[in-house]
Amino acid sequence: MGGLLIIIISAIYFGLAIYISLWAVKRPIWKGISLLSFALVPSADAIYGRLTFQGLCEREAGLKILRVEEAEGFRDLVRTPESDWITKYHFQFVEGTLINDLVERKEYKNGNVQLITSATPIAKYELQHQEVERTPYIWKYTVIERPKEHEKLGEFVNILYLGGWVERMFSGMYSAKTTVASCQPHASYEYTIQLVLSTLKPTKGVMQ
């Protein structure tokens, strides 16, 4: 359905462009104005958006470390608790999302990684995603912070560009938003790991 609507809108637009061009064929000034207008209307804001996008990436995107602290573990709101944080990166524990004041926690105890499905939360640090949309851009933040103090230790920022108004209109016909550019096109969970290890230093003695 969305594809058919795109074809119809495009046909109407180009049909109107041809009609006005034919009307202006004997009026050189109007012909130039009409051709320029039909070229700029769907593309002017896209051109401006791409030009300003690169500046945004240089100023705001990337990994930012504000402070470094020692920690036994943290709460991971990005993924379910993974044993790698303990076995590979030497944290004492990692917790999952808070549900009914309880968390799922993996912890190193008695020489093994143990899973506790309904544990009282003890993490002082929290890893989370935040997203802010200011059309035509979306800021995606991965943040490590002390939630009680609202104190941010660091963040990884990626900015997405949604395109000009024509691209956004066509994208809006579908359930998922599409992006035409990204400051970090190959952003992966590796950036999240780098953020955590750059801000939180595991307490020594855990599987080391």
C-alpha positions as CSV (number, residue, x, y, z in Angstrom):
1,M,0.0,0.0,0.0
2,G,2.8,2.4,0.9
3,G,4.6,1.7,-2.3
4,L,1.5,2.4,-4.4
5,L,1.0,5.7,-2.6
6,I,4.6,6.7,-3.3
7,I,4.1,6.0,-7.0
8,I,0.8,8.0,-7.1
9,I,2.4,11.0,-5.3
10,S,5.5,10.9,-7.6
11,A,3.3,10.7,-10.7
12,I,1.2,13.7,-9.6
13,Y,4.3,15.7,-8.8
14,F,6.1,15.1,-12.0
15,G,2.9,15.5,-14.0
16,L,2.4,18.9,-12.4
17,A,6.1,19.8,-13.2
18,I,5.6,18.9,-16.8
19,Y,2.3,20.8,-17.1
20,I,3.8,24.0,-15.7
21,S,7.0,23.6,-17.8
22,L,4.8,23.4,-20.9
23,W,2.8,26.4,-19.8
24,A,6.0,28.4,-19.3
25,V,7.7,27.2,-22.5
26,K,7.1,30.6,-24.2
27,R,8.0,32.5,-21.1
28,P,11.7,32.0,-20.5
29,I,11.9,33.6,-17.1
30,W,9.0,31.6,-15.8
31,K,10.3,28.5,-17.3
32,G,13.6,28.9,-15.5
33,I,11.9,29.7,-12.2
34,S,9.5,26.8,-12.5
35,L,12.4,24.3,-13.3
36,L,14.5,25.6,-10.4
37,S,11.5,25.5,-8.0
38,F,10.6,21.9,-8.9
39,A,14.3,20.9,-8.4
40,L,14.6,22.7,-5.0
41,V,11.3,22.0,-3.3
42,P,12.0,18.3,-2.7
43,S,15.7,18.7,-2.2
44,A,16.7,22.0,-0.6
45,D,16.2,21.0,3.1
46,A,17.9,17.6,2.4
47,I,20.9,19.4,1.1
48,Y,21.0,21.8,4.1
49,G,20.4,18.9,6.4
50,R,23.4,16.9,5.1
51,L,25.7,19.9,5.3
52,T,24.8,20.6,8.9
53,F,24.8,16.9,9.8
54,Q,28.6,16.5,9.4
55,G,29.1,19.4,11.8
56,L,26.8,17.8,14.4
57,C,28.8,14.6,14.2
58,E,32.1,16.4,14.8
59,R,30.8,18.4,17.7
60,E,28.5,15.9,19.5
61,A,28.9,12.3,18.5
62,G,31.4,9.7,19.8
63,L,32.6,8.5,23.2
64,K,32.8,11.0,26.1
65,I,34.3,10.1,29.4
66,L,33.5,12.5,32.3
67,R,35.0,10.5,35.2
68,V,36.3,7.1,36.2
69,E,35.3,5.1,39.3
70,E,35.9,1.7,40.8
71,A,32.9,-0.6,40.9
72,E,32.0,-4.2,41.9
73,G,29.2,-4.2,39.2
74,F,26.4,-2.3,37.6
75,R,22.8,-2.6,36.3
76,D,22.5,-3.2,32.5
77,L,19.3,-1.8,31.0
78,V,20.6,-2.3,27.5
79,R,20.7,-6.1,27.6
80,T,19.9,-8.9,29.9
81,P,22.7,-9.7,32.4
82,E,25.6,-11.4,30.5
83,S,28.2,-13.6,32.1
84,D,31.0,-12.0,30.1
85,W,30.9,-8.9,32.3
86,I,32.1,-11.3,35.1
87,T,34.2,-13.9,33.3
88,K,35.8,-11.7,30.8
89,Y,35.8,-8.2,32.2
90,H,36.1,-9.1,35.9
91,F,33.1,-7.4,37.5
92,Q,31.7,-9.0,40.7
93,F,28.1,-8.9,39.4
94,V,25.8,-7.5,36.7
95,E,22.0,-6.8,37.2
96,G,19.1,-6.5,34.7
97,T,16.1,-4.3,34.5
98,L,14.3,-3.4,37.7
99,I,10.8,-5.1,37.8
100,N,8.6,-4.8,40.9
101,D,11.6,-3.5,42.9
102,L,13.6,-6.7,42.1
103,V,16.2,-7.6,39.5
104,E,17.8,-10.6,37.8
105,R,21.4,-10.7,38.8
106,K,24.4,-12.7,37.8
107,E,27.2,-12.7,40.4
108,Y,30.5,-14.4,41.1
109,K,30.2,-16.6,44.2
110,N,32.0,-19.6,45.4
111,G,34.1,-19.9,42.3
112,N,31.1,-19.8,39.9
113,V,28.8,-17.4,38.1
114,Q,25.4,-17.8,39.7
115,L,22.0,-16.5,38.5
116,I,19.6,-15.0,41.0
117,T,16.2,-14.4,39.4
118,S,14.6,-12.2,42.0
119,A,17.3,-10.2,43.8
120,T,17.2,-7.0,45.8
121,P,19.1,-4.5,43.6
122,I,22.5,-3.4,44.9
123,A,24.0,-1.7,41.9
124,K,25.2,1.9,42.3
125,Y,25.8,2.4,38.6
126,E,23.4,2.0,35.7
127,L,23.9,1.5,31.9
128,Q,21.0,2.7,29.9
129,H,19.8,4.0,26.5
130,Q,18.2,7.4,25.9
131,E,16.8,8.7,22.7
132,V,15.9,12.3,21.7
133,E,14.3,13.2,18.4
134,R,14.5,16.7,17.0
135,T,13.5,16.4,13.4
136,P,15.3,15.7,11.1
137,Y,17.8,14.2,13.6
138,I,17.7,11.5,16.3
139,W,20.3,11.5,19.1
140,K,20.9,8.1,20.6
141,Y,22.7,8.0,23.9
142,T,24.2,5.1,25.7
143,V,24.9,6.4,29.2
144,I,26.6,5.1,32.4
145,E,25.6,7.0,35.5
146,R,24.9,7.0,39.2
147,P,21.0,7.1,39.1
148,K,20.5,8.2,42.7
149,E,22.7,11.2,42.3
150,H,21.8,11.7,38.6
151,E,25.5,11.9,38.0
152,K,26.7,10.9,34.5
153,L,30.1,9.2,34.3
154,G,30.2,8.9,30.5
155,E,28.2,8.4,27.3
156,F,28.4,7.2,23.8
157,V,26.5,9.4,21.3
158,N,25.3,8.4,17.8
159,I,23.2,10.8,15.7
160,L,20.9,9.7,12.9
161,Y,19.8,11.8,10.0
162,L,16.2,11.1,8.8
163,G,16.6,13.0,5.5
164,G,14.7,15.8,3.9
165,W,10.9,16.3,4.1
166,V,10.3,14.1,1.1
167,E,12.3,11.2,2.5
168,R,10.6,11.6,5.9
169,M,7.2,11.7,4.3
170,F,7.8,8.4,2.4
171,S,9.4,6.8,5.5
172,G,6.3,7.8,7.6
173,M,4.2,5.6,5.4
174,Y,5.9,2.6,7.0
175,S,5.9,1.4,10.6
176,A,9.7,1.7,11.1
177,K,11.6,4.9,10.6
178,T,14.4,4.8,8.1
179,T,17.6,6.8,8.3
180,V,19.7,8.1,5.4
181,A,22.9,8.8,7.4
182,S,24.5,8.0,10.8
183,C,27.5,9.5,12.6
184,Q,28.6,6.0,13.6
185,P,27.3,3.8,10.7
186,H,28.9,0.7,12.2
187,A,27.9,1.4,15.9
188,S,27.7,-1.9,17.8
189,Y,27.7,-3.3,21.3
190,E,31.5,-2.9,21.2
191,Y,31.0,0.8,21.8
192,T,28.9,0.0,24.9
193,I,31.6,-2.3,26.3
194,Q,34.2,0.4,25.6
195,L,32.0,2.9,27.5
196,V,31.6,0.7,30.5
197,L,35.3,-0.3,30.7
198,S,36.4,3.4,30.3
199,T,34.2,4.6,33.2
200,L,34.0,1.7,35.6
201,K,37.1,-0.1,36.8
202,P,36.3,-3.5,38.3
203,T,37.2,-4.0,41.9
204,K,40.5,-6.0,42.0
205,G,40.4,-9.6,43.1
206,V,37.4,-10.8,41.0
207,M,38.6,-13.7,38.8
208,Q,41.9,-12.1,38.2
